[in-house]
C-alpha cells in the first residue's frame, strides 16, 4: 500500500473587502455627524442664552445654539471630508 504525500496547506491572507470597509467608514462618519447635530438640538432646547448688556439699560439675547451650530458646522465639514473620502492609506 502506498501513501501519497500532500502538499502543505498554503496560508492565504484574507483580503478585506472594499465594500465592508466602505460601509464601516460611512457608518461611523454618519453617526458622528448625527451626534454633533443632536447636541446642537439639545443645546437649543435646554441651553442658556448669551446675554450682552451695553452701557445703558439696553441688552440683547442670542440663543447659545447659534454659537454651537457654527462649531457644529465646522466639525461636520471636517468629519465629512475625512469620513467620506475615497483615498486609502496602506
Secondary structure, 3 states (H helix, E strand, C coil): CCCCCCCCCCCCCCCCCHHHHHHHHHHHHHHHHHHHHHHHHHHHHHCCEEEEECCCCCEEEEEHHHHHHHHHHHHHHHHHHHHCCCCCCC
